[in-house]
Amino acid sequence: MSARILEGTPVAAAVFADLQPRIKALVEAGHQPGLGTILVGDDSASAGYIRMKQEKAVELGLRSPHVHLPQTATQADVVAAIRAFNDDKDVDAMLVQHPTPPQIDFDAALMEMDPDKDVDGLHPTNMGRLALGMRGPVPCTPAGIEALLAHHQIPVSGHEVCILGRGTTLGRPLAMLLSQKRPTANAAVTVVHTGVPNWSDYTRRAEIVVAAAGVPGILRAEHVRPGAVVVGGGVRYEGRRLLPDVDEGVAEVAGAVTPRIGGVGPTTVAMLFRNCVEAAERNLGLR
């Protein structure tokens, strides 16, 4: 068996196509949406991510104010940058690029952010909104995975989903998202992790498996039910080399699988910009 490849690029393209007229309407109403970014230090991968987001913002017609703090920046420096964006009415959404240098408490910095401007959807207020099904920015990778499955017409409602990983950026919020009553969700969701000795018993049973552990190659062919849908969400970097959770051999067993490059990544970026535009629409009373 050779699995169908679930590309993320066309999903992202559809999201951006939807956003363009909405951005135009905001600009015509006198407000150019703004995405503020904060980078601490000189990590080349992080700088590359920020550069990519800035370039996409310009392409879409968004403002993209940026603060680059030195490697030696203090917690107070980061908090000051966040508070400046909180107070800037031209900034609808913001992010602090992760990881930050060791002297920076990322979670404490996140708490300083206006939850309505939290473009990553990771502020505790937004996680609470997600749990309660309330409107607010949704964590980008989970939202991108839901959109990817919907775009490729993978049935989710009423089906069994197993998420391998319980992290705050992917596993936990994805479980909340896919269990909500919605045509593209409404699943029976099980969350397991590497602390569960028999975790593969759960992944082998599921119709859809999302690997979100951040352990390279953890999900192998023998862990997957023949014909299952497999989404690779977890990755780890070794230098510049990206190491996915899903072993290449899974494609010989699965019915459909995301590619190592160009799967969940593009959809995550698309959802970040969707959160930004929706924040701008809320600010203008359009949502």
C-alpha positions as CSV (number, residue, x, y, z in Angstrom):
1,M,0.0,0.0,0.0
2,S,1.2,3.5,-0.8
3,A,-0.5,6.3,1.2
4,R,-2.3,9.3,-0.3
5,I,-0.3,12.4,0.5
6,L,-2.1,15.1,2.4
7,E,-0.4,18.3,1.2
8,G,-0.8,21.4,3.3
9,T,0.1,23.9,0.7
10,P,-3.3,23.9,-1.1
11,V,-5.0,24.2,2.3
12,A,-3.0,27.3,3.1
13,A,-3.6,28.8,-0.3
14,A,-7.4,28.4,0.2
15,V,-7.1,30.2,3.6
16,F,-5.1,33.0,2.1
17,A,-7.5,33.4,-0.8
18,D,-10.3,33.8,1.8
19,L,-8.3,36.4,3.8
20,Q,-7.4,38.7,0.9
21,P,-10.9,40.2,0.3
22,R,-11.3,40.5,4.1
23,I,-8.0,42.4,4.4
24,K,-9.1,44.6,1.5
25,A,-12.3,45.4,3.3
26,L,-10.4,46.3,6.5
27,V,-8.1,48.6,4.6
28,E,-11.0,50.3,2.9
29,A,-12.6,50.8,6.3
30,G,-9.5,52.7,7.3
31,H,-7.6,50.0,9.2
32,Q,-4.6,48.1,7.9
33,P,-4.3,44.9,10.0
34,G,-1.0,44.7,12.0
35,L,1.0,41.7,13.2
36,G,3.7,42.6,15.7
37,T,6.6,40.2,16.2
38,I,9.2,40.0,18.9
39,L,12.5,38.1,18.5
40,V,14.9,37.7,21.4
41,G,18.5,36.7,20.5
42,D,20.1,35.6,17.2
43,D,18.9,32.0,16.7
44,S,19.1,31.6,12.9
45,A,16.0,29.3,12.7
46,S,13.9,31.7,14.7
47,A,15.1,34.7,12.7
48,G,14.2,32.8,9.5
49,Y,10.7,32.1,10.8
50,I,10.2,35.8,11.7
51,R,11.5,36.8,8.2
52,M,9.1,34.4,6.5
53,K,6.1,35.8,8.6
54,Q,7.1,39.4,7.8
55,E,7.4,38.6,4.1
56,K,4.0,36.9,4.1
57,A,2.5,39.8,6.0
58,V,3.7,42.3,3.4
59,E,2.4,40.0,0.6
60,L,-1.0,40.0,2.2
61,G,-1.1,43.7,2.8
62,L,-0.6,43.7,6.6
63,R,1.6,45.9,8.7
64,S,4.4,44.0,10.4
65,P,6.2,46.0,13.1
66,H,9.1,44.1,14.6
67,V,11.2,44.3,17.8
68,H,14.5,42.5,17.8
69,L,16.0,42.3,21.3
70,P,19.6,41.1,21.9
71,Q,20.6,37.7,23.3
72,T,21.3,39.4,26.6
73,A,17.8,41.0,26.9
74,T,16.1,40.8,30.3
75,Q,12.6,39.7,31.2
76,A,11.8,43.4,31.7
77,D,12.9,44.1,28.2
78,V,10.6,41.5,26.8
79,V,7.7,42.7,28.9
80,A,8.2,46.3,27.8
81,A,8.1,45.2,24.2
82,I,4.9,43.2,24.8
83,R,3.2,46.1,26.6
84,A,4.1,48.5,23.9
85,F,2.3,46.3,21.4
86,N,-0.6,45.9,23.8
87,D,-1.0,49.7,23.8
88,D,-0.5,50.1,20.0
89,K,-4.0,50.3,18.4
90,D,-2.4,49.6,15.0
91,V,-1.2,46.2,16.2
92,D,-4.1,43.7,16.2
93,A,-2.1,40.6,17.0
94,M,1.4,39.7,18.2
95,L,3.8,36.9,19.0
96,V,7.0,36.3,20.8
97,Q,9.1,33.9,18.8
98,H,9.9,30.7,20.7
99,P,12.3,29.5,21.8
100,T,13.7,32.4,23.8
101,P,17.1,32.5,25.6
102,P,17.3,30.7,28.9
103,Q,17.0,33.8,31.1
104,I,13.6,34.6,29.6
105,D,10.5,33.0,31.2
106,F,8.4,32.5,28.1
107,D,5.2,31.6,30.0
108,A,5.5,34.7,32.2
109,A,6.0,36.8,29.1
110,L,2.9,35.2,27.5
111,M,0.9,36.2,30.6
112,E,1.7,39.9,29.9
113,M,0.1,39.7,26.5
114,D,-3.4,41.1,25.8
115,P,-5.2,37.7,25.1
116,D,-7.1,39.3,22.2
117,K,-3.8,40.0,20.6
118,D,-2.3,36.6,21.2
119,V,-2.0,35.4,17.6
120,D,-0.7,31.9,18.6
121,G,-3.8,31.3,20.7
122,L,-1.7,30.0,23.7
123,H,-2.6,32.5,26.4
124,P,-4.4,30.8,29.3
125,T,-7.5,32.9,28.5
126,N,-7.6,31.6,25.0
127,M,-7.0,28.0,26.0
128,G,-10.0,28.5,28.4
129,R,-12.1,30.0,25.6
130,L,-11.2,27.0,23.4
131,A,-12.2,24.6,26.2
132,L,-15.6,26.4,26.6
133,G,-16.2,26.7,22.8
134,M,-16.0,30.5,23.0
135,R,-14.8,32.8,20.3
136,G,-11.1,33.7,20.3
137,P,-7.8,33.0,18.7
138,V,-7.3,29.2,18.3
139,P,-3.8,27.6,18.5
140,C,-2.5,27.6,15.0
141,T,-1.2,24.1,14.5
142,P,-4.4,22.4,15.8
143,A,-6.6,24.7,13.7
144,G,-4.4,24.0,10.7
145,I,-4.8,20.2,11.2
146,E,-8.6,20.5,11.4
147,A,-8.5,22.6,8.2
148,L,-6.2,20.1,6.5
149,L,-8.4,17.1,7.3
150,A,-11.5,19.0,6.1
151,H,-9.8,20.2,2.9
152,H,-8.8,16.6,2.0
153,Q,-12.3,15.4,2.9
154,I,-11.1,13.1,5.6
155,P,-14.2,12.1,7.7
156,V,-13.7,13.2,11.3
157,S,-17.2,13.4,12.8
158,G,-18.0,10.3,14.7
159,H,-14.7,8.7,14.0
160,E,-11.9,7.7,16.4
161,V,-8.9,10.0,16.6
162,C,-5.8,9.2,18.7
163,I,-3.3,12.0,19.5
164,L,0.1,10.8,20.5
165,G,1.4,13.8,22.6
166,R,-0.2,16.0,25.3
167,G,1.8,19.3,24.8
168,T,0.1,22.7,25.3
169,T,0.8,23.9,21.7
170,L,-0.6,20.8,19.9
171,G,-1.9,17.7,21.7
172,R,-4.1,19.2,24.4
173,P,-5.7,22.0,22.3
174,L,-6.2,19.6,19.3
175,A,-8.1,17.2,21.5
176,M,-10.4,20.0,22.6
177,L,-10.8,21.3,19.1
178,L,-11.6,17.9,17.4
179,S,-14.1,16.9,20.1
180,Q,-16.2,20.0,19.6
181,K,-19.6,19.6,17.9
182,R,-18.9,20.8,14.4
183,P,-19.0,19.0,11.0
184,T,-15.2,19.1,10.7
185,A,-14.7,17.8,14.3
186,N,-17.1,15.9,16.6
187,A,-14.7,13.0,16.9
188,A,-14.1,10.5,19.7
189,V,-10.6,11.7,20.8
190,T,-8.1,9.8,22.8
191,V,-4.9,11.4,24.0
192,V,-1.9,9.2,24.9
193,H,1.8,10.0,25.4
194,T,5.2,8.3,25.9
195,G,4.4,7.8,29.6
196,V,1.7,5.3,28.6
197,P,3.6,1.9,28.2
198,N,1.0,0.5,25.7
199,W,0.4,3.7,23.8
200,S,0.6,1.8,20.5
201,D,-2.5,-0.2,21.5
202,Y,-4.4,3.1,21.1
203,T,-2.8,4.3,17.9
204,R,-3.3,0.9,16.2
205,R,-7.1,1.1,16.9
206,A,-7.6,4.7,15.7
207,E,-8.9,5.7,12.2
208,I,-6.9,8.9,12.4
209,V,-3.6,9.3,14.3
210,V,-1.9,12.6,15.0
211,A,1.7,12.3,16.0
212,A,2.5,15.2,18.3
213,A,5.2,13.9,20.7
214,G,8.3,15.7,19.4
215,V,10.2,12.4,19.3
216,P,11.8,11.7,15.9
217,G,10.5,8.5,14.3
218,I,8.4,7.4,17.3
219,L,5.4,6.4,15.1
220,R,6.3,3.5,13.0
221,A,4.4,1.2,10.6
222,E,3.6,-1.4,13.2
223,H,1.9,1.3,15.4
224,V,-0.7,2.2,12.7
225,R,-3.9,0.4,11.6
226,P,-3.8,-0.4,7.9
227,G,-5.6,2.3,5.9
228,A,-5.5,4.8,8.8
229,V,-5.0,8.5,8.3
230,V,-1.7,9.8,9.8
231,V,-0.9,13.4,10.5
232,G,2.6,14.3,11.5
233,G,2.4,17.3,13.8
234,G,5.4,16.8,16.0
235,V,9.0,17.6,14.9
236,R,12.4,18.1,16.4
237,Y,15.3,20.0,14.9
238,E,18.9,18.7,14.9
239,G,20.7,21.8,13.7
240,R,18.9,22.7,10.6
241,R,17.6,19.2,10.0
242,L,14.0,18.6,10.6
243,L,13.2,15.2,12.2
244,P,9.5,14.3,12.2
245,D,7.6,12.0,14.6
246,V,6.3,9.9,11.7
247,D,8.7,7.3,10.3
248,E,8.8,7.0,6.5
249,G,7.7,3.4,6.7
250,V,4.2,4.5,7.9
251,A,3.4,5.5,4.3
252,E,3.4,1.8,3.3
253,V,0.6,1.0,5.8
254,A,-1.5,4.2,6.1
255,G,-4.2,5.1,3.7
256,A,-3.2,8.8,3.8
257,V,-0.3,10.7,5.5
258,T,1.0,14.2,5.6
259,P,4.4,14.8,3.9
260,R,7.6,15.5,6.0
261,I,7.8,18.9,4.4
262,G,4.7,20.9,3.3
263,G,2.1,19.2,5.4
264,V,1.2,20.8,8.8
265,G,3.7,23.6,8.5
266,P,1.9,25.7,5.8
267,T,-1.4,25.3,7.5
268,T,0.0,26.5,10.8
269,V,1.3,29.7,9.1
270,A,-2.1,30.2,7.4
271,M,-4.0,30.0,10.7
272,L,-1.6,32.5,12.3
273,F,-2.6,35.1,9.7
274,R,-6.3,34.1,9.9
275,N,-6.1,34.8,13.7
276,C,-4.5,38.2,12.9
277,V,-7.2,39.2,10.4
278,E,-10.0,38.0,12.7
279,A,-8.5,40.1,15.5
280,A,-8.6,43.1,13.3
281,E,-12.2,42.4,12.3
282,R,-13.1,42.2,16.0
283,N,-11.4,45.5,16.6
284,L,-13.5,47.1,13.9
285,G,-16.7,45.4,15.1
286,L,-16.9,43.3,12.0
287,R,-17.1,40.0,13.9
